[in-house]
Amino acid sequence: MDLSRVSSCDAETLTDAGRQAAVIAPVLTRRGEDHVLFTKRADHLGEHPGQMSFPGGSREPSDGDLRATALREAYEEIGLRSNEVEFFGCLDDIKTVTDYSVTPFVARVPDREYDPDEREVAEIAVLAVSDLTNLDNYESEERMHPHYGKRRLHFFHVDGYTVWGATGRMLVQLLELTTDWRAPPEPDRVVDPDAELPL
């Protein structure tokens, strides 16, 4: 992955009104190959239980900026220390169905054993970029959202995990920026709003 292609950002200026959150999209090298680290959210959480996500969370009043939010939350969730993080820039802010504006920071982190906080994180998954960019592991669908209208959902199925939702949208942008992979121009199918998800 060529992380230098990721747009630089000034964390101090990222102050959109509303509910703010920030995450780190952590890239690491394992056995000479790039991987992306995800967390699987604990099943008892009120928002997005059991879903795959990047480490991060809501901004607190004590956070100096959104990058501080991402670092604090990543330390709380998986024990990622701030001095281990090499930031490269940001992806586009994502609006979630839970009314958050999420700023994703892209960074390299070391390949080591991380310590998930069981109150928030069920497990940590480290997935190879070669598998994430294999179109045999990817599908998408178009459906109507009651508030946001027509939306395309992306699904990455790797090693028994499915990355989708807001994290799936972030992952599409990350892969398209840093690799030669491109999402197919058209979704695999158009489904009813209440159709079951391919999880």
Buried (B, 14 or more C-beta within 10 A) or exposed (E): BEBEBBEEBEBEEBEEEEBBBBBBBBBBEEEEEBBBBBBBBBEEBEEBEEBBBBBBBBBEEEBEBBBBBBBBBBBBBBBBEEEBBEBBBBBEBBBBBEEBBBBBBBBBBEEEEBEBEEEBBBEBBBBBBBBBBBEEBBBBBBBEEEEEEEBBBBBBBBEEBBBBBBBBBBBBBBBBBBBEBEBEEEBEEEBEEEEEEBE
